[in-house]
Amino acid sequence: MTGVRGRLAPYLMILPSGLWLAAFFLVPMVLMVSLSLQTGNLIDGFRQTLHWQNYTDGLSTYGDKFVRSLWYGLVATVACIVIAYPAAYWIAFRGGRSKSTYLFLLLLPYFVSFILRTVSWKLVLTDNGPILGPLRDHGILPDGFHVLDTGVAVVSGLTYNFLPFMVLPIYVALERIDPRVVEAAYDLYASRLQAFLRVILPLSLPGVFAGVIMTFVPVSSDYVNAEVLGGPQNTMIGNIIQTEYFNNSAYPTASALSFALMAILLVGIFAYARTLGTQDVLEAARR
Amino acid sequence: MTETQPAPARDDPGRAVPAIELAGVEKAYHAYGETVAAVRGVDLAIAQGEFFSLLGPSGCGKTTTMRVVAGFEEPTAGRVHLHGQDVTGVPPNRRDVNMVFQSYALFPHMNVFENVAFGLRRRGVPKAEIAKRAGEMLDIVDLAGRERRRPAELSGGQQQRVALARALVNRPRALLLDEPLGALDLKLRQAMQVELKRIQREVGITFVYVTHDQGEALTMSDRIAVMNDGLIEQLGTPREIYEHPATRFVAGFIGTSNLLGGEVAEAGGGSAVLLHGPDGRIEVPVRDGVRVAAGERLELTVRPEKIGIGLDKPGDDVCGVRGTVTEVVYLGTSTNYNITTSAGADVVVFLQNATSADDIAVRGDDVWLSWDPRHSYAIGAPQ
């Protein structure tokens, strides 16, 4: 009796999540794949015609938006690493007893709604806002200078909004490093920089790796930041999908664009994991 | 393999310069507005090539003392000299000592060879020499052929030897070992004790060994400093420390020791005679520094294996104390007797079972304890 139950137990445990994924992920995915190959319109209805042109048309029409999305994703992800790593490092090694307080303070802004945060960025970056206004009034910035409605505004919004997804995995990786191992490096004649490059950095790379995946994917498919901060000139593929779906009711086109983006991200992440996620990186770091 | 250092003598050119010298070292920590003194004034001179142990219970300041030598802690007061050079304030990466950490602290992302080569690479030793020296060192610690293994793929004993090789390959002026055998099981620990001693002889480097295990310290050390509460209680060879514990703490911490007290009947000529109970008489040599006057009380220690048991009152040339046997425990090679003396002190006696004869006494017997006065060791007035 216990034998049967013992063998069934693992399956029973994944049953709820399995059912959940089947109902709310797998089924819609299949429906969307099907939809992406259909033709028609909202009034006459959509019919399955295996219309692969939805993909080729989408890619040729919005190729520049794909490129921009991936570019923004890349820049924002790198910016996240640059900001998150020192912060995570400081909290992990210098935070002492107050580590969790510092982490909480870092995450506190993210308790506010995503939209509200993005809109408040708009207020910060606006031409007469609290930063640009005084700088221009004092003649530090030229009159025509503005940030809003530029790629810089979108990327900075993306960087800000997805920072915790980079900080947390890096922090966890750094936190796990045995301080005695770092001491051992100093003991074996390593300078501070060498100890960092040879010991701390390689041991924290798994955290950076996880952080990149957790930021790059949502950042590249985001549309809120471009919508609020980017203006009409800096739209990302997410904005196109949103417009096609909700404004134009072009469901097949929107589905095809979504799947194209998903495929591109999957291939990119896979290639990234193959080149950077393996031991080779760690090997290289040890030289 | 022995380092020949030019070693400039600091004060006396005729004397060999100690490998490590601590002068009035103190270390206090500040936490929550409180100051905790971990080390309260340690003076030490460790000779070149010596196997020196810092022995004491946890929290006695032994690890802090070692970390001061390594440079991980800066002393609040006092100076640290390595081979005559004042290194107080010099960071660990510029001190010519290496450390074997309690948890080994191997670099988990590097294989055995890279771990061992780490220090040499940081010092810019040529590649060919690194390969040669690391290879030799891995031979010494019996790990040849495992260069490409990761630490996680090694047993605890092997990791320990990698840690040793990683430090020794740099030919430091002193090797600091922080309870390096603590994580190993008993059998392996005993084997490693012998191994460590062999390696130390082979490389001729000064070893400073931190441990709370008196057996380890007695087995391996040339000299031992017994520490308690941030101070050195006694410094001497294992034999001196065992045979002549200088303080109540050392007597209690090292091995089993009997503590006996009595009123001083006569004192002078480097010895004293104590009265213990109605008919007990103990003679004890008195060192300089132990204050003895007739009529005062004095305490002394005597080791359990130094005491003999008899049914008749011993002669006046030995110490004699009467007591009642309260417990007899047969242990094969020896028998332990617990005896309460006529003055009410509890005494343990270990007798070797040299013959297969019956026990000398059984529970409840009245017996006489006797020992050579040289085995009495005065430690001062009772507390």
Interface residues (C-beta under 8 A of the other chain):
Chain A: D178 R180 V181 E183 A184 A185 Y186 D187 L188 Y189 A190 S191 Q194 R198 V199 P202 L203 L282 A285 R286
Chain B: A70 F72 P91 P92 N93 R94 N98 M99 F101 Q102 S103 A105 L106 F107 P108 H109 M110 E114 F118 G119 R122 R123 R166 A167 N170
